[in-house]
Amino acid sequence: MHQWTFVIAAYAVTLLGTAAVSLISRRAMRRAEAQAEALAGRP
């Protein structure tokens, strides 16, 4: 196999991993913000 195959695969894995972590973090942040607003809204 050509070495560029591995280079492209490494970039693809890195980009997919970064996207997955970003999406998971965004979901967790939105959930935490909703919980904080719910607590702040209580009298």
C-alpha positions as CSV (number, residue, x, y, z in Angstrom):
1,M,0.0,0.0,0.0
2,H,1.0,3.5,-0.6
3,Q,2.0,5.7,2.4
4,W,-0.6,8.3,1.5
5,T,-3.4,5.9,2.2
6,F,-2.3,5.8,5.8
7,V,-1.9,9.6,5.9
8,I,-5.4,10.1,4.6
9,A,-6.8,7.5,7.0
10,A,-5.1,9.2,9.9
11,Y,-6.6,12.6,9.0
12,A,-10.0,11.0,8.5
13,V,-9.9,9.3,11.9
14,T,-8.7,12.6,13.5
15,L,-11.5,14.6,11.9
16,L,-14.2,12.1,12.8
17,G,-13.0,11.9,16.4
18,T,-12.9,15.7,16.7
19,A,-16.4,16.0,15.3
20,A,-17.7,13.3,17.7
21,V,-16.2,14.9,20.7
22,S,-17.5,18.3,19.7
23,L,-21.1,17.0,19.2
24,I,-21.0,15.1,22.6
25,S,-19.7,18.2,24.3
26,R,-22.3,20.4,22.7
27,R,-25.1,18.1,23.9
28,A,-23.7,18.0,27.4
29,M,-23.4,21.8,27.5
30,R,-27.0,22.3,26.3
31,R,-28.2,19.8,28.9
32,A,-26.2,21.6,31.7
33,E,-27.5,25.0,30.5
34,A,-31.1,23.8,30.6
35,Q,-30.6,22.4,34.1
36,A,-29.0,25.7,35.3
37,E,-31.9,27.7,33.8
38,A,-34.4,25.4,35.5
39,L,-32.7,25.9,38.9
40,A,-32.5,29.7,38.4
41,G,-36.1,29.9,37.5
42,R,-37.3,28.3,40.7
43,P,-38.6,30.7,43.4
